[in-house]
């Protein structure tokens, strides 16, 4: 078993023979160098909710996380998997290390928005953006993936609906760089679940804000800024980031909930942001990627807004040429 790159087989232990270029292959080589030579693995957060931070993990921590995923999905040394994520970020690194530790055959492709899925694989990890493009532009390729985990950003209801038209078993993941990999999963297809379920040996609680606390055997306790509804000691419903909550005259507005409502009205890139206001302190605004005002869109949106309480409706629509992102995650500005 080992890496399959450009139809050529590379045993994991012969990582030195990998070329340094193109860059995407060079990052795979660097990640394997960390494993075999450094003994410690470093990964950096995306910076979508603040300044990027670097975290370093030892091989024992990585192995415990990898084994946990393999056990949940019953992945064996006969597994064929796909690496279509950047190998210099935690999602791509973990796919690489899972394959190495599990003795898998790992097909490696350039980490593009439209991933190459030219062969049948048992297991793959993609972002929501990659998944959507695959379903829209190459739906037949999705059938080559037996089990898919989707992470890096929330899975919208529209994307979940599209996935249900495929034969792929799909899960949305919950996790972050600090937890090495996902610590909870939500089934999307078949039989979509409403809540995330923590993996075995993961403890979850909430703090006084209603934000999730996660404790693993390999990273210890981590207090998140993710507001959740705790169903029981194993399951929770994710509501949004405490960092993004808009306090409008004492009314707490969760942007992610409004964005989910609007996804059937806006085809392009958008988010619900915060703007300072003399009367309410803060108000919600809708930021849409586009060069000019769209009168028809605004009419449709105002109809959609009527399903929201008046206190939670976006008070203004702001058009921008381009919405900034980092690793596919929207960077939310505070407007004035």
N, C-alpha and C positions, 0 to 999 in steps of 0.2 A: 504494500500500500504506500501511498505517498501523494505527491502533487502532480496534477496533469495540467501543464501550461503549454498552450499552442501545440496540442497533440503530442507533447513530449513528456515522458515520465521522469520525475525527480524524487528519489527516496528522501524522506524528511532529514535523515542524518547526513545527506549529501547536499545540504542547503548552500554550501560554499560554491557549488557549481552553478547556482542560479546567476543569471546576468544582472547587472546593476541597473540596466535600462531595458525597456521604458520604465518610468518612475513607478508605475503600479506593481511591477515585478520587483523593483528595488525595495519597495516597502515590505513585501513578503519576505525578502531576504533579510532585511533589517529586523523584522519581528522574530524570525527564527534565530538570528544572531543573539538577540536578547535572551532567548530561551536557552540556547546551548552554551553561550559564553558568559553572559552577564549574570544569569541566575535570578534576575529581577526584571519585572516588566513594568514599563512606565506608559501611562496613557493620560491624555489631556481632555478635559471637558470641552464641549462645543463653544461655550461662552454665550449661549443664547439667553441665559438668565443672569448674566454677570460676567466678570472677567474670567477668562479661561483658567482652570486650575489643573495642576498635574498631580497624579497619584501613582504611587509605586507599590507593586504587589510582588510577593514571592511565589515561587513555583508551587508550593503547597496550597496556597490560597487559590491559585488559578486551577489547579487540579481538582480541588473540592467542588468548585463551581462547575467545571466541565463535566465531572462525573454525575453531578446532580441533574444536569440537562439530559445527559445520555440515558440515565435511569428513567426519567420521566417519559421520554419519547421511545424508550426501548431500542436504542441505537447500539448496534454491535460492530464487531470488526469487519463485517460485510457491508457496512454502510457506504453509500456513495453520496457525497454532499457537494454543494456549490458554494464557492466563495465569490461573491459579487459586490462586497463591501470593501472600502479602503482598509488595507492591513495596518495602517498607522493609527487607527482608531479602535476603541475597545470592542465594538461589534465585530469588525473584521478579524482582529487579533484572536478573539475568543473562538471564532469559527475555525481559525487555523490551529489553535491549540487543542480544541476538541478533537479535530481530525488526527492530530499528532498523537495525542494520548489514547485515542480510541482505535488507532490503526486503520483509519478510513482512507478511502480514495477521494481526494478533494480536487474537483474541477475548478480551476481558477480563471476568472475572466476579468477584463477591465471594469472597474467600478463606475459604470456609466448610468445615466438616468434610465436607459432602456437596456437591461441586463441580457446577456447572451445565455440562453438555456437550450443548448443544442442537443443535450442528452438527458435521459431519465435519471433523476436523482431522488434519493430518499428524503433528503433534508436540505433546507436552504433558509437563509435569513436575508430579508430585503427591507428597505424603508417603504413607507406608504407611497411615496412618489414613484419609486421603482415598480411597486406592485400595480399601481394604477396605470402606468404607461404600458406595462406588460399586458394587462387585461384589455386595454384599449387598442393597442397597436399589434400585439402578437398573442392573441388569446390562446392559440394552439400551443404556444410554448409553455403557458402556465400548466397545461396538462402534464408536462414532463416533471413537475414537482409534486412529490407525494405528500410531504408535510412542510409547511411554510410557517416561519415565525416572522412577525412584522414589528419593527421597533424604530426608535429614534424620534417619533412624533405620534400623536394620537391617530387612530384609525377612525375616519369619519363614517357616518351611517351610510353614505352614498358608496364609499369604497367597500364596506362590508356587504352591501347588497350586490355589488358586482362580483365579489368573490364567491357568493352563493351560487352563481351560474357556472362555476368551475367544479372539477372533481377533487381539487386540492384541499386537504385538511389544513386549516389555517388558524393561527393563534395570534392575538395581539399580546405583546410583551410589556411588562412593567419592570423597569430597572434603570440603572444609571451607572456612570463610570465608577462611582464610589462603591457600588455593590458588585463590581466586576462584570456582572451580566444580569439578565432578568432574574427577578426573585418571585414574580407572580405572572400568571398567564390567564388570558381570557379567550375562550374558544369563539371563533367567528363562523367557521364552517366545518362540518355541518352542525346544525342545532346551536345557533348563536346564543351565548350567555351574556347576561347583563353585567355580571361582576367578575372581577379578577379573583383568582384563587392562589394563595401563596403556595410555593413549592414546599416539599417536605423539609423539616428542620428550619423553616423560616418563621420567626415570630413577628406578629404585627400588632400594634396598638396605636392609639392616637393621643395627641397632647391636648392642652386646653383650647387650642385653636381649631381642633378637628383635623390637624395635619398628621399624616402617617409617620409612624416610627417603625423602622425595619431593623430586625436583629438577625444576623446570620452567624453561623458557627465559624466562618472564616474571615469576616470583616468586622464583627462586633455590631454595636448598635449605631444606627444612623437616623437622625431626625431630619425628615424631609420638609419641604414647603408645599407638599401636595395635599390639598384638602380632599378628604374622602368621607364617605358614609360607610362606617364599619358595620357589616351585616352580622358577622360572628368572628370567632378567633382565627378564621382561615380566609374569609372573603370580604371584599370591599368594593365599593363603587367609586371610581375616580371622578371628581367634580371639576378640578382645575388647580392652578397654582395660586398659593397665597400671595406670591410676589405680584401677580397680575390683578388681584382683586381691586375693584374700583369702589371707593367709598364716596358715594354721591349723596351728600346731605344726610349721612347716617345709613343709607341703604347700601348693602353689600351687593355688588354686581360681579358675577363670574363671567369674564369674556368668553371662555370656551363654550359655555352653555348657549350663549347667543350665536356664536359662530356655527355651532352645530345646527341651529335652527335655520340659518341663512344659506347653508351649503347648496340647497336646491334652487337658489335664486341667483347665485353668482358663480360663473364658470371659471373666472380667473383667480388670482391670488388676492387675499384680503385678510384683515384681522380686526377685531374690536379693540380699540385702544382707549387711552385715558387722556383727557385734556383738563388743564387747570381752569377753574371757573370761580368768579368772585362770589357768586351766590351759594353754590353747592360745594365748593372746595374742589371737587372733581366731577366731571361728567363723562359718559361713555360716548365715543365717536367711532364711526365705521371708516376704516382706512382701506381704500380700494386701489389696486394697481391699474392705472389707466392714464392716458394723456389728457383727457378732457371729460367734462361732465356728461353723464349718460342719463338723459331724462327718462327714458323708458325703464331703465334699471332702477332709478330712484322711485318711480311710481310703484313698481313691484315690491321694492324693499319696504316702502311705507305700509303696504298691505301686510307684509310679513311682520312688521313691527307691532301691528295691532294685536297680535297674539301674545305680546309681552305686556306686563304691567307698565303703566306710563312711566313709573319711576326708574325702570330698567331699560327703556328704549334708547338707542343711540340718538343723540341730539343733533348730530351733524355728520355729513359724509365728506371725507377728505380724499382727494385724488392725488396719487403720487406716481411718478414715472416708473419707479421700481421699489419694491419692498425688500429691505435687506434681510438676508438669511445667513445662517451659519450651519453647515451640515444638514441643510434641509429644514432647519427650525427657524421660525420667524423671530426676528429681533424687534421687540415692541418698543416704540418710542413713546415718551410722554410729551404731549403737545401742549403748547401754550398760546 
